[in-house]
Amino acid sequence: MSDAVSVVWDDAYLGYTWGGDHPMHPVRLDLTMRLADTLGVLSGPRIEVVRPETAGEDLLTLVHDPAYLDAVRRAPADPTGVGHGLGTTDNPVFEGIYESSALIAGGSVTAARLIHEGRAQHAVNIAGGMHHAMRDAASGFCVFNDAAIAIAWLLGQGYERIAYVDLDVHHGDGVQAAFWSDPRVLTVSIHQTPLTLFPGTGYAEETGDPEKAPGSAVNLALPNGTDDSGWLRAFDAVVPGVVRAFAPQILVTQCGCDTHHEDPMADLGLTVDGQRAAYKAMHELAHEVCEGKWLTLGGGGYGLVRCVPRAWTHLIAEAAGTPVPPSTAIPDSWARDVLAQGLRIEPPGSMTEGGWTGFARWDPFTENRVDRAITRTRTAVYPLFGLDPDDPRD
């Protein structure tokens, strides 16, 4: 297994644009790659930037119905009548919607292939992570579910245990649905409570098909306002335990950064420091459980300037084994890139927000909103893995 790290990128990714003032603006990807490049992250000795291959029907139909693919193709000619979740406020139709979506899906499969073939130990596709798309419908800004497609492709290569961990503020409902009855795939999602956020799913009691795949889904729904220390405490109390018990051969991570305290679409309270700590934890877990085979994707994140570029630059740097020191100053040249985009947002001055990422490990004797969420999830799913929900060592 090579210790190389591949970053899958093409400027053509920027064609995935919903237009107008839609919150998922491709400038967030552009500014991320510019910041990573400016800070020297992309020129590290282990880094290789690889162009994605567009997914063909053979890949897309691993997850999506052929009739849905036809609908996406027809959508530009019939934007309001095509159905399948298209032509809505969340998922307006744009020219090239099929081609742009297929490129992103192909990029995640490209990343998976690089790991499978031993050409990379870690692979990153920040344009990926479209975790809401369903088998026959677009949903939540997502057209093709690249994460599920990449996992399905890996299953076709003979993998028998794949763990998918979703860090996005929204529940990873599309990936969970795709593998609900498949015991070969563990889907873990840590997200804001569905009582207050789209898509309204992801309760602790959603634990996979009770007959075919009990315990294949793990959901940790956190209360509004959860900050760095609370989020990391919850993660530590649930995610490593179930992933270790599952013993995956490869780890797939969706790293949506809309958990940020300034994100306009949600209500958690993380800083870029907490997000950086989460990426480090996933990196370490990959080396612990599956020989470092780590496929990591982007996802949500709508802080176009102050969050996404910093968070995902930290993600790429962490994957490369050359973390960016939090105190690193943001170069003036990048701030000028922001201004050149016409964005009236004050650029951040450094790669940190001074967030505190320490936390006390969970125990069954404490009682607060985060701990109640932890207990609910552990009670629902830990026995299905042969683990004790009341033992903090598990």
N, C-alpha and C positions, 0 to 999 in steps of 0.2 A: 504494500500500500504506500503510494507516494505521500509525502507530507506537504505536497503542493496545495494551494488554495486557488480555486477558480471563481472569478466574478463574471457572471454572464451578463453581458450588456451590449446594447446597440442603440444608437440615437433614435432608431425607428420605434423604440418603445414609447417615445413621446407622442406618437400618433394615437395612443389610447387616450383620447381627450373627449370629455362629455360636453365641452363648450360652455359658453356663458360664464356664470359665476358658480358653476358646479364645484363642490368642495374638493373632489378628487382631481386636482389640477396636475398635469404632468410636470409642471415646474418643480414640484417637490423632488422628483427623481433627478431632474437635470441639476438642481442645486446640490443634491447629495453627491452626485458623481464629481461635480466641480470642487466641492469641499474636500472630498476624499483625495482627489488628485492634487489639489493645492497643498494639502498637508502631507503629501508624499506617501499616503497609505497605498495607493495603487502601484507604486514603484518598488514595493518591498520585494525582497529576494524570493519569496515563496509565491507571490501573486502572479496570476495569469488572467488577463481579461479575454474572455471567449465570446464570440458572437453566437447568439441563439439560432437554432433551426426552427422554422415554422412548423407547428404541429399539423399533420395531415388528418384526414378523416379516421384513419386507422387508430390514431392516438385519441382523438377527441371522443370517438364513440366507445372508448373504454369506460367513459363516465356518462356521456350525454347521448340522448336519443337522436337518431338521424333526422327525424322530423324537426327537432329543435335546431340542428345545424342549418337546415334549409330555411327555417324562420329567420335566423340571424343573417343569413345571406340576403334574404328578401327585404330585410328591415329598412335599408335606406330608401327603397322604392315605395314602401308602405309604412312609414314610421309610426302612425297612430293606430293602425289596424292589424298589425302583425301578431299581437298577443305575446304569450310566453314571457310576460314580465317586462317586455321591451316597450319603449315609447312612453314610459312613466317619468315622473319627476326625478326619481332616483336613477333610472336607467334610460335616459333619452337616447334616441338613435343618432349616430353620427356616421359620416361617410368613412368607409374602411373599417367598420366595427368588427366585421368577421375577421379580416386580415390582422388587425391589431391585436385582437383577443387571441387568435391562434398563435401569433408570435410570442405572446407572453406565456401561453401554455407550453409551447415548444421550448421556451427558455428554461422552464422548470424541469422539463424532461431532459434537456441538454445537461443541466446541472446534475440530475440524477444519474445520467449515463456516465458522466465524467467520474463520479464516485464509484459506480458499479465497475467500470473498466479499470479502476486503480490509477487513473490519471490525476486524481485529486483526492485528498482526504476530506476536505470541506469544500462546499460549493455554495455560492450565494447568488440569488436572483431577487434583487430588491423590487423589481417590477411585479413579481409574483405574489402569491398569498391571497388570491381571489376566492376566499373561503365560503362565500354565501351562495354562489351559483349552484343551482339544483340540476337534476338530471334533464329536466325539460323546461327550465325557466331561468332567466336572469334575475338577480336579486342583490340588493345592497351594493350597487356599483360594480357588480361582478357578472361577467358574461360566461366565461368558461372557467371551470374550477381547476386551475392549474395544479393546485396542491393534490387534489384527489387524482388527477390524471397522472401525475408523477408517481404517486404511490401505487396506482393500478399498474403502471408500467413496471415498477420494481417488482411487484408481485408476479408479473409475467416473466421476470428473469429468474424466478425461483426463490425469492425472499419469502420466508415463512413467518417472520415477526417484525413488523414495522411500527414504531411508535411515532405518533404525530402529536406535537405539543403546540398549542395555540395561545399566544400571549396577547393577542388583540383584545381591545376593550369590549368588542362584540363577540358573542358566542360563535364558534366555528361550526355553524349548523349544517352547511353544505357538505363538509368533509365528514362530519358525524353521520349524516344521512346516507352518504355513499357507502359507508362501511359498518353500518349499524348491526348487520347480521354476519359480519366477517370476523372470526376470531383471530385472524392473522394480523389485524390492524387494531392498535390501541389509539383512540383519540382522546386527548386530554385538553380541556379548554379552561382557562382561568380568565374571567371576564366580569364586567359589571353586572349586577343583578338584572335578570330579565324583567323584573317588576318595573324597571325604569328605563329600559333601553331595548332598541331593536336588536335582534329579531323576536324577542319575547320567549326565547327558549334557552335551554342550558341550565335547568334546575339540577340539583344534586341527585335527584332520584332518576334522572335519565342515565341509565347504566348499560345500555346495549340491549340487543335482542335477548330476552330472558331464556329463550330456548336454545338459540343457535350460538350466541356470543355474550353470555352474561359477563359484565365487567369490561366490555370492550370500549365503553364510553365512560369518561370521568369528567365531571363538571364541577367547577369551583366558582360559585357566583358571589362576588364581593359587593359590599354596600357602597353606595355613593360616598365619595370623599376619601376612600382608602388611599393612604399616602405610601411613600417608598417603604418605610419600615413595616407597615401592615401588609402590603402586597408581598414583600419578600418573606415575611413570616408565614403567610398563607402558602406561598409557593413551596417553601422549604418543608412545610408540614404535610403536603400532599403529593406534589409532583415527583420528587426523587423516589419516594417509596413505591409508587405504583409502577414507575418506569423500570426501576431495578427488579421488581417482582416479575414484570413482563419479559425482561431480558431481550430487548430488541436487537436485531442485526444491523439496523440503521435508524438514525434519529432524524425526523423531519420537523422543522420548527417554523411556525408562522410568527413573524416578529412585528406585527402591527404595533405602531407606537402611539396610537390614539388614547392610550392610558395617561397621556401627558396632562398636567394640570391646566394647561392653556388650550387644550383641544376644544374646538367649538361644537363637536358632535357628541360629547360624552361628559361624564362627571366623576372620573377618578382623579387622583391627586399626585401622580408620579412626576418626578423630575427626570431630566436626561441622565442624571446620575443613577437613579433607581433603574432606569431602563438598561443602562450600561451594565449594572450589576446583574440584571436578569440574563443578559447575553452571556456574561462570564459564567453564570451558573449553568446555562445550557451547554456551553462549550466544555466545561469540566464534566458534565454528566455524559456527554457523548464519548469522551475519552474513557470514562469509567465503565460504561455499559456496552459499547459497541465499537471498540477499537478506533474511536474518533470519526466514524463515518457520520457526517453531519451535513444535511441539506437544509439550508436556511433561506427563508423567503421573506419578502416584505409584507405588505398588507395595508391596513388602514393607517391613518395619520394625516391630519388636516391642518396642522401647524406648519404651513408651507416653508417658513423661513426659520423660526426659532426652535422648532422641534425636529421635524423629519430629517433635515440634512445632518444635524448633529447626531441624532440617535443612530441613524443607519451608517454614518461614517464610523461611529464607535462599533457598530455591528461588524462591518467589514474588517476593521482593524483587529477586533477581538478574534475573528475567524482566522486572520492571518498570523495570529500569535504576536502581534506588535501593537498592543493597545496604545491609544492616544492618551497621554497624561491629561487628566481632567483640567488642569490649569492652563493647558495650551491655548494661546491667544488665537482668535479667528483672524486670518490674514486680511489686510485691507483690500487686497485684490478680490477676495470673495465677496466682501461687502459691496464692492463696485459691481460685481455680477448681479447681486440682488437688485441694486438700483437700475441696472440695465434692463431688468425684466419688468420694470415699471411697477414694482411692488412697493407700496407705501407702508412697509413694516420695518421697524427698527431692527437691524441685524444684531444678533447676540455678540458679546465681546469675547467670549471664551467657550471652551468645550464643556464647561460645568455650570450648574446652577447652584452649587453649594449644597446639594441635597445630602441628607444623612442616610446612609444605606446600611447602618447597623440595625440589628433586630434581635429580640429575645426569642428563642425557639419556643414553639407552641408546647403547651402542656394541658392536660384535660381539666385542670383546676382553675383556669382563668376564665373570665366571662366578659367579653365585649362583642361588638357587632362582627368584627373579623373572626374572632374565635368561634362564634356561633356558626358562621359559614364554614369554617374548617371542620368543626365537629359534624355538621350535617353531611358534608361530603365524605368524610372518613367513615361515618356510620353507614352511609349508603353503599360504599364501594369497597372499603378495605377488606371486609370478610370474604368478598368474592375473589380476592387475591391470597387468601389465607393469612391475612395480616390482622393484627389486633388494633381496632380503631381507637382504643384508649391508651395505647402504649406509644409514647413519643419517640421511642427508639426505632419504630417501624416507619 
